[in-house]
Amino acid sequence: MAVSNIRYGAGVTKEVGMDLQNMGAKNVCLMTDKNLSQLPPVQMVMDSLVKNGINFKVYNNVRVEPTDRSFMEAIEFVKKRAFDAYVAVGGGSTMDTCKAANLYASSPHSDFLDYVNAPIGKGKPVSVPLKPLIAVPTTSGTGSETTGVAIFDYEPLKVKTGIASRAIKPTLGLIDPLHTLHMPDRVVANSGFDVLCHALESYTALPYHMRSPCPSNPITRPAYQGSNPISDIWAVHALRIVAKYLKRAVRNPDDLEARSNMHLASAFAGIGFGNAGVHLCHGMSYPISGLVKTYKAKDYNVDHPLVPHGLSVVLTSPAVFTFTAQMSPERHLETAEILGADTRTARIPDAGPILADTLRKFLFDLDVDDGLAAIGYSKADIPALVKGTLPQVNIAHAALPLMTSNPKPRQLPRPSHQTPDPLGAGAEAGPHPRHHHHNGLQEVVSGDGLHFEWAEIAS
């Protein structure tokens, strides 16, 4: 297990200057985005740095949903200034950008793709020492303050990928619930959807003892190890918090109890998935956000089309968990019950549809966009979405061994009255599904041309 040191409490951000002083830091990079640079969380950090005599420079050009280009701009900024510590104030975009900047400043002669996950990059293990990084999350979603993962859009291929190494996780995460009170309701909702899927995916990931082959050297062991007894505890606890508090946190910006608990749930789920991994919701989310056309999410002050990460992840969740239930039906029923389903008379074969229907109700109660069609996609985009998913091999393989080893195609189980449909989450199933094969994945398109699922076929 690998996790950052975590400190939690209202106002704990005020201690960041003392932490840097205790580390002996003399030249600090404070990284954030343009919006946050004008808000109280960043001001609180700067006040603490000034009070404790810490010399610092601000980089506020982080891109919300970063790209390889925005990562490299941050890397160039820090390479020129010999920083000996970093503070990242913001959501996952800021924390991930800061992790990448710290890594490449510490390994200045490396090519950008050296540490990027295969097959897009070379996936080299990180063997250089990094500088201390303190993460101050201002959203309740990514859990990036706990993980060794940095995600970005790789623009040449229009896909999302990342860097995954225990070496890049923050030294310390300061989880201050006061920072959550400035978040608009859709930011709270979309961030919460990420926590929801982190918990569900890590708990239903391929178990650690079923992964193979064993790495020949511990340095090559991936950060994502599959579901395991320790990650399970954090994932289930995070899911219970989401079930109890997410709707309250979205509906009432002054509900400090709800927003504080969601801030903790983000970290708890981060500890879970940061070691167990995620699977198909996240794997399919990357092209959903990376191929965005004109959609701009409400409450996000950005100058470019944007599908927020949490939204891109959750839209496929009913379809995904209908599929993955065949691997661990008991866990799917358990999570459905946590989210409010009555499973007392449930049958094991119905685990997937029950969780899918429970998720639909939960999401519709939070006014989620109704499937991929609602964010600008159509039937014509399906091949590109599939193509963008296929490079996420490490994530996809965390879902089921039969993704690659089952020799026979399998029809997906379906709910009794609804299709697990990411293009139209609440629509009825079309009458005559059609099947198309895409490099080891089976695309199921309903008669109206707007519904698709992915199932395994022989490779």
TORDRENKE-439203 format. One record per residue (C-alpha): residue in three letters; x, y, z. Coordinates in nm, 3 decimals, always signed. Example, Ala and Ser with C-alpha at 12.3 -4.5 7.8 and 13.67 -1.06 7.14 Angstrom:
 residu       X       Y       Z
    ALA  +1.230  -0.450  +0.780
    SER  +1.367  -0.106  +0.714
***
This chain:
 residu       X       Y       Z
    MET  +0.000  +0.000  +0.000
    ALA  +0.119  +0.349  -0.082
    VAL  -0.048  +0.669  +0.033
    SER  +0.050  +1.026  +0.112
    ASN  +0.057  +1.157  +0.465
    ILE  -0.279  +1.320  +0.533
    ARG  -0.379  +1.596  +0.775
    TYR  -0.745  +1.687  +0.812
    GLY  -0.926  +1.974  +0.981
    ALA  -1.097  +2.308  +0.931
    GLY  -0.828  +2.573  +0.883
    VAL  -0.541  +2.323  +0.862
    THR  -0.418  +2.505  +0.550
    LYS  -0.273  +2.774  +0.777
    GLU  -0.003  +2.527  +0.881
    VAL  +0.145  +2.488  +0.531
    GLY  +0.410  +2.756  +0.587
    MET  +0.530  +2.584  +0.903
    ASP  +0.542  +2.251  +0.720
    LEU  +0.763  +2.398  +0.449
    GLN  +0.981  +2.564  +0.711
    ASN  +1.018  +2.229  +0.888
    MET  +1.122  +2.074  +0.555
    GLY  +1.390  +2.338  +0.512
    ALA  +1.233  +2.471  +0.192
    LYS  +1.389  +2.793  +0.059
    ASN  +1.234  +2.832  -0.287
    VAL  +0.877  +2.709  -0.330
    CYS  +0.649  +2.680  -0.632
    LEU  +0.283  +2.753  -0.555
    MET  +0.076  +2.601  -0.833
    THR  -0.292  +2.675  -0.902
    ASP  -0.529  +2.785  -1.179
    LYS  -0.643  +3.134  -1.277
    ASN  -0.985  +3.106  -1.113
    LEU  -0.857  +2.976  -0.781
    SER  -0.574  +3.228  -0.770
    GLN  -0.837  +3.490  -0.682
    LEU  -1.015  +3.280  -0.417
    PRO  -0.965  +3.229  -0.041
    PRO  -0.786  +2.890  -0.051
    VAL  -0.489  +3.032  -0.241
    GLN  -0.488  +3.348  -0.032
    MET  -0.480  +3.139  +0.284
    VAL  -0.177  +2.948  +0.157
    MET  +0.007  +3.264  +0.054
    ASP  -0.063  +3.425  +0.391
    SER  +0.089  +3.124  +0.565
    LEU  +0.397  +3.127  +0.340
    VAL  +0.455  +3.498  +0.399
    LYS  +0.401  +3.466  +0.774
    ASN  +0.664  +3.192  +0.793
    GLY  +0.918  +3.366  +0.572
    ILE  +0.894  +3.121  +0.278
    ASN  +1.015  +3.252  -0.057
    PHE  +0.774  +3.142  -0.332
    LYS  +0.664  +3.200  -0.690
    VAL  +0.313  +3.144  -0.820
    TYR  +0.229  +2.944  -1.133
    ASN  -0.140  +3.000  -1.204
    ASN  -0.164  +2.874  -1.561
    VAL  -0.290  +2.523  -1.481
    ARG  -0.548  +2.408  -1.733
    VAL  -0.870  +2.253  -1.605
    GLU  -0.852  +1.902  -1.758
    PRO  -0.481  +1.935  -1.844
    THR  -0.317  +1.833  -2.170
    ASP  +0.031  +1.723  -2.263
    ARG  +0.090  +2.081  -2.375
    SER  -0.026  +2.236  -2.047
    PHE  +0.183  +1.982  -1.853
    MET  +0.490  +2.078  -2.057
    GLU  +0.430  +2.450  -2.002
    ALA  +0.429  +2.392  -1.627
    ILE  +0.738  +2.171  -1.656
    GLU  +0.926  +2.444  -1.845
    PHE  +0.828  +2.699  -1.580
    VAL  +0.968  +2.494  -1.292
    LYS  +1.279  +2.373  -1.473
    LYS  +1.406  +2.731  -1.496
    ARG  +1.370  +2.812  -1.127
    ALA  +1.531  +2.538  -0.916
    PHE  +1.242  +2.494  -0.674
    ASP  +1.309  +2.280  -0.369
    ALA  +0.942  +2.221  -0.278
    TYR  +0.595  +2.250  -0.429
    VAL  +0.246  +2.341  -0.307
    ALA  -0.053  +2.251  -0.526
    VAL  -0.378  +2.430  -0.443
    GLY  -0.679  +2.317  -0.644
    GLY  -0.856  +2.014  -0.780
    GLY  -0.711  +1.712  -0.955
    SER  -0.598  +1.918  -1.254
    THR  -0.370  +2.132  -1.038
    MET  -0.239  +1.847  -0.823
    ASP  -0.168  +1.628  -1.127
    THR  +0.006  +1.912  -1.312
    CYS  +0.223  +1.977  -1.009
    LYS  +0.315  +1.608  -0.978
    ALA  +0.427  +1.604  -1.341
    ALA  +0.624  +1.927  -1.303
    ASN  +0.801  +1.792  -0.996
    LEU  +0.884  +1.467  -1.177
    TYR  +1.031  +1.616  -1.493
    ALA  +1.217  +1.892  -1.308
    SER  +1.376  +1.614  -1.102
    SER  +1.457  +1.419  -1.418
    PRO  +1.544  +1.704  -1.657
    HIS  +1.694  +1.494  -1.933
    SER  +1.397  +1.259  -1.968
    ASP  +1.172  +1.272  -2.271
    PHE  +0.811  +1.358  -2.188
    LEU  +0.684  +1.015  -2.296
    ASP  +0.940  +0.827  -2.087
    TYR  +0.715  +0.812  -1.781
    VAL  +0.378  +0.819  -1.956
    ASN  +0.180  +0.497  -1.930
    ALA  +0.220  +0.241  -2.207
    PRO  +0.114  +0.192  -2.480
    ILE  +0.108  +0.567  -2.545
    GLY  +0.432  +0.628  -2.356
    LYS  +0.722  +0.410  -2.245
    GLY  +0.600  +0.361  -1.889
    LYS  +0.948  +0.370  -1.739
    PRO  +0.973  +0.326  -1.361
    VAL  +1.061  +0.641  -1.169
    SER  +1.398  +0.599  -0.998
    VAL  +1.496  +0.964  -0.936
    PRO  +1.427  +1.138  -0.602
    LEU  +1.157  +1.408  -0.617
    LYS  +1.115  +1.727  -0.414
    PRO  +0.853  +1.753  -0.138
    LEU  +0.502  +1.831  -0.264
    ILE  +0.217  +1.946  -0.041
    ALA  -0.130  +1.911  -0.193
    VAL  -0.422  +2.127  -0.078
    PRO  -0.737  +1.993  -0.248
    THR  -1.021  +2.238  -0.305
    THR  -1.264  +1.991  -0.464
    SER  -1.403  +1.663  -0.339
    GLY  -1.346  +1.421  -0.622
    THR  -1.011  +1.307  -0.755
    GLY  -0.840  +1.210  -0.430
    SER  -0.521  +1.315  -0.607
    GLU  -0.374  +1.433  -0.277
    THR  -0.336  +1.063  -0.185
    THR  -0.224  +0.903  -0.512
    GLY  +0.075  +0.861  -0.740
    VAL  -0.129  +0.927  -1.053
    ALA  -0.132  +1.228  -1.287
    ILE  -0.389  +1.231  -1.569
    PHE  -0.389  +1.443  -1.886
    ASP  -0.523  +1.461  -2.242
    TYR  -0.265  +1.349  -2.496
    GLU  -0.365  +1.579  -2.780
    PRO  -0.182  +1.409  -3.070
    LEU  -0.405  +1.101  -3.028
    LYS  -0.703  +1.277  -2.865
    VAL  -0.700  +1.033  -2.574
    LYS  -0.651  +1.063  -2.203
    THR  -0.360  +0.888  -2.041
    GLY  -0.136  +0.953  -1.745
    ILE  +0.166  +0.883  -1.532
    ALA  +0.128  +0.627  -1.254
    SER  +0.405  +0.580  -1.000
    ARG  +0.419  +0.570  -0.622
    ALA  +0.717  +0.806  -0.650
    ILE  +0.507  +1.104  -0.758
    LYS  +0.247  +1.096  -0.480
    PRO  +0.239  +1.409  -0.264
    THR  +0.446  +1.418  +0.052
    LEU  +0.152  +1.562  +0.246
    GLY  -0.215  +1.627  +0.177
    LEU  -0.385  +1.905  +0.374
    ILE  -0.759  +1.833  +0.365
    ASP  -0.933  +2.150  +0.478
    PRO  -1.316  +2.133  +0.453
    LEU  -1.344  +2.512  +0.453
    HIS  -1.224  +2.508  +0.092
    THR  -1.532  +2.315  -0.022
    LEU  -1.776  +2.592  +0.065
    HIS  -1.690  +2.796  -0.245
    MET  -1.777  +2.515  -0.488
    PRO  -2.087  +2.559  -0.713
    ASP  -2.342  +2.278  -0.705
    ARG  -2.250  +2.118  -1.040
    VAL  -1.882  +2.111  -0.944
    VAL  -1.981  +1.938  -0.620
    ALA  -2.199  +1.689  -0.811
    ASN  -1.943  +1.606  -1.081
    SER  -1.663  +1.577  -0.827
    GLY  -1.882  +1.349  -0.619
    PHE  -1.949  +1.127  -0.919
    ASP  -1.574  +1.068  -0.941
    VAL  -1.567  +0.961  -0.574
    LEU  -1.863  +0.731  -0.639
    CYS  -1.691  +0.557  -0.930
    HIS  -1.352  +0.543  -0.758
    ALA  -1.516  +0.351  -0.474
    LEU  -1.727  +0.123  -0.695
    GLU  -1.452  +0.045  -0.945
    SER  -1.179  -0.024  -0.692
    TYR  -1.411  -0.252  -0.491
    THR  -1.512  -0.448  -0.803
    ALA  -1.169  -0.453  -0.969
    LEU  -0.995  -0.780  -1.048
    PRO  -0.860  -0.911  -0.713
    TYR  -0.490  -0.866  -0.653
    HIS  -0.426  -1.241  -0.634
    MET  -0.568  -1.293  -0.985
    ARG  -0.327  -1.052  -1.151
    SER  -0.035  -1.200  -1.342
    PRO  +0.248  -1.225  -1.411
    CYS  +0.424  -1.121  -1.092
    PRO  +0.675  -0.840  -1.160
    SER  +1.035  -0.956  -1.168
    ASN  +1.137  -0.654  -0.960
    PRO  +0.932  -0.453  -0.708
    ILE  +1.014  -0.127  -0.889
    THR  +0.808  -0.244  -1.187
    ARG  +0.504  -0.336  -0.980
    PRO  +0.219  -0.113  -1.100
    ALA  +0.049  +0.135  -0.868
    TYR  -0.283  -0.035  -0.941
    GLN  -0.275  -0.381  -0.780
    GLY  -0.640  -0.490  -0.798
    SER  -0.896  -0.506  -0.521
    ASN  -0.738  -0.605  -0.191
    PRO  -0.842  -0.624  +0.175
    ILE  -0.703  -0.281  +0.268
    SER  -0.835  -0.089  -0.033
    ASP  -1.173  -0.258  +0.018
    ILE  -1.212  -0.095  +0.360
    TRP  -1.150  +0.254  +0.224
    ALA  -1.369  +0.203  -0.085
    VAL  -1.672  +0.078  +0.108
    HIS  -1.640  +0.351  +0.369
    ALA  -1.617  +0.618  +0.096
    LEU  -1.924  +0.472  -0.074
    ARG  -2.126  +0.492  +0.248
    ILE  -2.034  +0.858  +0.285
    VAL  -2.133  +0.929  -0.076
    ALA  -2.469  +0.760  -0.022
    LYS  -2.536  +0.966  +0.290
    TYR  -2.393  +1.305  +0.203
    LEU  -2.352  +1.373  -0.172
    LYS  -2.709  +1.487  -0.236
    ARG  -2.697  +1.713  +0.069
    ALA  -2.362  +1.859  -0.037
    VAL  -2.496  +1.940  -0.385
    ARG  -2.824  +2.091  -0.269
    ASN  -2.699  +2.307  +0.017
    PRO  -2.371  +2.497  -0.019
    ASP  -2.380  +2.589  +0.350
    ASP  -2.405  +2.228  +0.471
    LEU  -2.057  +2.210  +0.621
    GLU  -2.117  +1.860  +0.760
    ALA  -2.205  +1.721  +0.417
    ARG  -1.928  +1.901  +0.232
    SER  -1.671  +1.810  +0.498
    ASN  -1.764  +1.446  +0.475
    MET  -1.745  +1.447  +0.095
    HIS  -1.399  +1.604  +0.123
    LEU  -1.295  +1.310  +0.339
    ALA  -1.470  +1.059  +0.113
    SER  -1.260  +1.185  -0.178
    ALA  -0.941  +1.106  +0.014
    PHE  -1.074  +0.771  +0.139
    ALA  -1.169  +0.661  -0.214
    GLY  -0.830  +0.789  -0.333
    ILE  -0.652  +0.559  -0.090
    GLY  -0.868  +0.274  -0.216
    PHE  -0.834  +0.319  -0.591
    GLY  -0.479  +0.455  -0.567
    ASN  -0.374  +0.103  -0.474
    ALA  -0.648  -0.117  -0.618
    GLY  -0.707  +0.072  -0.942
    VAL  -1.014  +0.163  -1.143
    HIS  -1.154  -0.006  -1.451
    LEU  -1.408  +0.044  -1.727
    CYS  -1.589  +0.360  -1.615
    HIS  -1.257  +0.541  -1.611
    GLY  -1.121  +0.364  -1.918
    MET  -1.420  +0.470  -2.127
    SER  -1.431  +0.817  -1.974
    TYR  -1.103  +0.921  -2.130
    PRO  -1.227  +0.944  -2.490
    ILE  -1.559  +1.087  -2.367
    SER  -1.377  +1.388  -2.223
    GLY  -1.091  +1.388  -2.475
    LEU  -1.314  +1.401  -2.786
    VAL  -1.547  +1.671  -2.652
    LYS  -1.684  +1.896  -2.926
    THR  -1.878  +2.195  -2.799
    TYR  -2.016  +2.088  -2.461
    LYS  -1.942  +2.326  -2.173
    ALA  -2.048  +2.215  -1.830
    LYS  -2.247  +2.447  -1.609
    ASP  -2.055  +2.620  -1.327
    TYR  -1.709  +2.570  -1.486
    ASN  -1.542  +2.899  -1.574
    VAL  -1.321  +2.784  -1.863
    ASP  -1.257  +2.909  -2.216
    HIS  -1.269  +2.569  -2.387
    PRO  -1.524  +2.288  -2.434
    LEU  -1.524  +2.068  -2.126
    VAL  -1.680  +1.746  -2.004
    PRO  -1.583  +1.736  -1.635
    HIS  -1.395  +1.421  -1.543
    GLY  -1.650  +1.297  -1.290
    LEU  -1.933  +1.338  -1.538
    SER  -1.745  +1.154  -1.813
    VAL  -1.683  +0.868  -1.571
    VAL  -2.031  +0.826  -1.429
    LEU  -2.230  +0.835  -1.754
    THR  -2.127  +0.480  -1.845
    SER  -2.156  +0.340  -1.492
    PRO  -2.496  +0.165  -1.530
    ALA  -2.373  -0.019  -1.840
    VAL  -2.034  -0.098  -1.686
    PHE  -2.165  -0.251  -1.366
    THR  -2.429  -0.451  -1.549
    PHE  -2.138  -0.609  -1.732
    THR  -1.890  -0.651  -1.446
    ALA  -2.144  -0.806  -1.208
    GLN  -2.083  -1.147  -1.362
    MET  -1.738  -1.145  -1.199
    SER  -1.835  -1.047  -0.843
    PRO  -2.215  -1.039  -0.809
    GLU  -2.209  -1.036  -0.430
    ARG  -2.001  -0.716  -0.427
    HIS  -2.233  -0.553  -0.678
    LEU  -2.534  -0.635  -0.463
    GLU  -2.354  -0.508  -0.154
    THR  -2.279  -0.173  -0.318
    ALA  -2.636  -0.146  -0.451
    GLU  -2.763  -0.192  -0.098
    ILE  -2.529  +0.079  +0.032
    LEU  -2.671  +0.313  -0.232
    GLY  -3.026  +0.242  -0.119
    ALA  -3.149  -0.070  -0.299
    ASP  -3.358  -0.331  -0.120
    THR  -3.161  -0.649  -0.193
    ARG  -3.329  -0.882  +0.058
    THR  -3.496  -1.092  -0.212
    ALA  -3.243  -1.024  -0.488
    ARG  -3.112  -1.308  -0.702
    ILE  -2.743  -1.333  -0.781
    PRO  -2.799  -1.318  -1.160
    ASP  -2.979  -0.985  -1.113
    ALA  -2.688  -0.815  -0.935
    GLY  -2.581  -0.609  -1.235
    PRO  -2.925  -0.479  -1.332
    ILE  -3.005  -0.400  -0.968
    LEU  -2.690  -0.191  -0.924
    ALA  -2.747  -0.027  -1.264
    ASP  -3.102  +0.074  -1.178
    THR  -2.991  +0.198  -0.835
    LEU  -2.724  +0.413  -0.999
    ARG  -2.973  +0.556  -1.249
    LYS  -3.205  +0.666  -0.972
    PHE  -2.918  +0.811  -0.770
    LEU  -2.787  +1.003  -1.071
    PHE  -3.122  +1.133  -1.190
    ASP  -3.192  +1.262  -0.839
    LEU  -2.879  +1.473  -0.888
    ASP  -2.985  +1.601  -1.234
    VAL  -2.708  +1.428  -1.424
    ASP  -2.693  +1.483  -1.800
    ASP  -2.898  +1.207  -1.961
    GLY  -2.630  +1.001  -2.131
    LEU  -2.369  +1.072  -2.395
    ALA  -2.624  +1.215  -2.637
    ALA  -2.684  +1.497  -2.389
    ILE  -2.319  +1.603  -2.405
    GLY  -2.299  +1.607  -2.783
    TYR  -2.226  +1.253  -2.899
    SER  -2.417  +1.048  -3.156
    LYS  -2.401  +0.706  -3.321
    ALA  -2.139  +0.838  -3.562
    ASP  -1.898  +0.892  -3.273
    ILE  -1.904  +0.533  -3.149
    PRO  -1.601  +0.409  -3.348
    ALA  -1.390  +0.700  -3.223
    LEU  -1.504  +0.643  -2.864
    VAL  -1.412  +0.274  -2.890
    LYS  -1.077  +0.358  -3.049
    GLY  -1.004  +0.602  -2.768
    THR  -1.086  +0.339  -2.506
    LEU  -0.863  +0.063  -2.641
    PRO  -0.530  +0.223  -2.537
    GLN  -0.649  +0.215  -2.174
    VAL  -0.537  -0.146  -2.157
    ASN  -0.408  -0.137  -1.799
    ILE  -0.738  +0.000  -1.672
    ALA  -0.963  -0.222  -1.884
    HIS  -0.783  -0.536  -1.773
    ALA  -0.856  -0.450  -1.411
    ALA  -1.223  -0.521  -1.475
    LEU  -1.241  -0.889  -1.564
    PRO  -1.008  -1.169  -1.667
    LEU  -1.258  -1.255  -1.938
    MET  -1.189  -0.923  -2.108
    THR  -0.901  -1.104  -2.274
    SER  -0.923  -1.472  -2.188
    ASN  -1.284  -1.579  -2.247
    PRO  -1.290  -1.762  -2.580
    LYS  -1.664  -1.713  -2.645
    PRO  -1.868  -1.397  -2.692
    ARG  -2.115  -1.334  -2.413
    GLN  -2.437  -1.137  -2.435
    LEU  -2.451  -0.873  -2.166
    PRO  -2.710  -0.925  -1.892
    ARG  -2.984  -0.661  -1.914
    PRO  -3.218  -0.505  -1.665
    SER  -3.574  -0.623  -1.703
    HIS  -3.700  -0.289  -1.833
    GLN  -3.404  -0.068  -1.920
    THR  -3.087  -0.099  -2.122
    PRO  -2.761  -0.005  -1.950
    ASP  -2.717  +0.273  -2.198
    PRO  -2.455  +0.544  -2.177
    LEU  -2.590  +0.739  -2.475
    GLY  -2.933  +0.768  -2.319
    ALA  -2.919  +0.662  -1.956
    GLY  -3.292  +0.630  -1.899
    ALA  -3.414  +0.521  -2.241
    GLU  -3.590  +0.197  -2.322
    ALA  -3.397  -0.068  -2.509
    GLY  -3.422  -0.067  -2.887
    PRO  -3.594  -0.368  -3.039
    HIS  -3.320  -0.516  -3.255
    PRO  -2.962  -0.483  -3.126
    ARG  -2.680  -0.495  -3.380
    HIS  -2.330  -0.617  -3.296
    HIS  -2.001  -0.483  -3.432
    HIS  -1.651  -0.595  -3.338
    HIS  -1.369  -0.351  -3.257
    ASN  -1.034  -0.511  -3.174
    GLY  -1.146  -0.735  -2.892
    LEU  -1.450  -0.537  -2.777
    GLN  -1.804  -0.604  -2.885
    GLU  -2.021  -0.302  -2.955
    VAL  -2.393  -0.352  -2.906
    VAL  -2.603  -0.089  -3.082
    SER  -2.979  -0.087  -3.034
    GLY  -3.231  -0.043  -3.312
    ASP  -3.263  +0.332  -3.270
    GLY  -2.887  +0.371  -3.317
    LEU  -2.831  +0.562  -2.994
    HIS  -2.744  +0.290  -2.747
    PHE  -2.422  +0.102  -2.707
    GLU  -2.247  -0.125  -2.463
    TRP  -1.914  -0.301  -2.473
    ALA  -1.874  -0.671  -2.406
    GLU  -1.583  -0.905  -2.447
    ILE  -1.517  -1.117  -2.752
    ALA  -1.231  -1.344  -2.840
    SER  -0.916  -1.146  -2.907
***
